[in-house]
Amino acid sequence: MPGIWEWIGGGVVLYLLLLARSAWKQGEFKQFLWGLVIVAGLIGFIGGVIWAWIKVKGG
C-alpha cells in the first residue's frame, strides 16, 4: 500500500503529464518545458541555499 508521499508524488506526476499533454495540443510544449526547467532550477537553488545554511551553521 503506497504511503502518503507516494500518493502526493503520483498526483504531481499525473498533473504534470496532463499539463504537458495540453501544452502539446496547443503547440506550446517548448514553453512548458522551459517553465518546468525554470521551476526545477528555482527549487534546486532554494534547496541548495538551505542545505548550505545548515552546513555552515554546523547542523
N, C-alpha and C positions, 0 to 999 in steps of 0.2 A: 504494500500500500504506500503510495507516494506521500511524502510529508508536505507540510505547508509550503516550504521553499520550492519544492518541485512543482507544485500546482501554480505558484506565482510565476516561476520561470517559464513553465509551459504556456501560461496565459500571455506573458510578454512576447514569447516567440510567435505564438499564434497571431497576436495583434500586429507584430512587425511583418509577418507574412501577408496578412490582409492589406496592410498599408502598401507593401511592395507590389502586390497584385493590382491594387487600384492605381498606383503610380505608373505601372507598366501599361495599363489600359489607356491612361490619359497621355502617354508619351512623355512622362516626367520621371522616368526611372533613374536617370543620371542625377537629377536634382535630389531625389530621395536618397541615393547612395551618398552624395556629398553631405547631406544633412545628417545621415547616420554616422559618417566618419567624424563630422564636427562634434556631435553629441558624445560619441565614444571618446574622442580626444579630450573634451572638457571633463568628462567623468574621470578619465585616467589621470589628467593633470591634477584635479582636486584630490583624488586618492593618493597621488604621489606626494603632494604637499602635506597631507595629513600624515602619511607614513613617515616622511622626513621629519616632521614636527615631533612625532612620537619618539623617533630615534634620537633626535637632538636632545630631547628632554630626559632621555635615559629610561624609556619605557620598556 
